[in-house]
Amino acid sequence: MDGYQLLEELQQQPHLPQLPIIVISGFAFQEEQQRALKLGARHYLVKPVSLTKLIEVIEAEAHTSSP
């Protein structure tokens, strides 16, 4: 199973909460990014990922999903 298949499976599970999914991929193609975001990913980062950028994205999601 690849990441896209996983995203498709998650979309079909209504009992799961909306998970903030961050995709980290070696593919920088716009089509790949759009596909992942359409399937429910909230962010798409291209390798090599800056640790600073990853922390920013995680913190943003933590603040978005907190009550």
C-alpha positions as CSV (number, residue, x, y, z in Angstrom):
1,M,0.0,0.0,0.0
2,D,1.4,3.4,-0.9
3,G,0.5,6.7,0.7
4,Y,-2.2,7.5,-1.8
5,Q,-3.9,4.2,-1.1
6,L,-3.7,5.0,2.7
7,L,-5.3,8.4,2.2
8,E,-8.1,6.8,0.2
9,E,-8.7,4.2,2.9
10,L,-8.8,6.9,5.6
11,Q,-11.4,8.8,3.6
12,Q,-13.6,5.7,3.6
13,Q,-13.6,5.4,7.4
14,P,-16.2,7.9,8.7
15,H,-15.7,6.7,12.3
16,L,-12.1,8.1,12.3
17,P,-11.6,11.7,13.4
18,Q,-10.3,14.1,10.8
19,L,-6.6,13.3,11.1
20,P,-4.2,16.2,10.2
21,I,-2.1,14.3,7.6
22,I,1.3,15.7,6.6
23,V,2.8,14.1,3.5
24,I,6.5,14.1,3.1
25,S,7.5,13.0,-0.3
26,G,10.4,12.9,-2.8
27,F,8.0,13.9,-5.6
28,A,8.0,17.6,-6.2
29,F,5.5,17.5,-9.1
30,Q,2.4,19.7,-8.8
31,E,0.1,16.8,-9.8
32,E,1.4,14.7,-6.9
33,Q,0.8,17.5,-4.4
34,Q,-2.7,18.2,-5.7
35,R,-3.5,14.5,-5.6
36,A,-2.5,14.2,-2.0
37,L,-4.3,17.3,-0.9
38,K,-7.4,16.2,-2.8
39,L,-7.3,12.9,-0.9
40,G,-7.3,14.7,2.5
41,A,-3.7,15.6,3.3
42,R,-3.4,19.0,4.9
43,H,0.2,19.6,3.9
44,Y,2.6,18.3,1.3
45,L,6.3,18.8,2.0
46,V,9.0,17.8,-0.5
47,K,12.2,16.1,0.7
48,P,14.6,17.1,1.9
49,V,12.4,18.8,4.5
50,S,13.8,21.6,6.6
51,L,13.3,20.7,10.3
52,T,12.2,24.2,10.9
53,K,9.5,24.0,8.3
54,L,8.3,20.6,9.6
55,I,8.0,22.0,13.2
56,E,6.1,25.0,11.9
57,V,3.6,22.8,10.1
58,I,3.2,20.5,13.1
59,E,2.7,23.4,15.5
60,A,0.1,25.0,13.1
61,E,-1.8,21.8,13.1
62,A,-1.6,21.4,16.8
63,H,-3.1,24.9,17.2
64,T,-5.8,24.3,14.6
65,S,-6.9,21.0,16.2
66,S,-6.8,22.1,19.8
67,P,-10.2,23.1,21.5
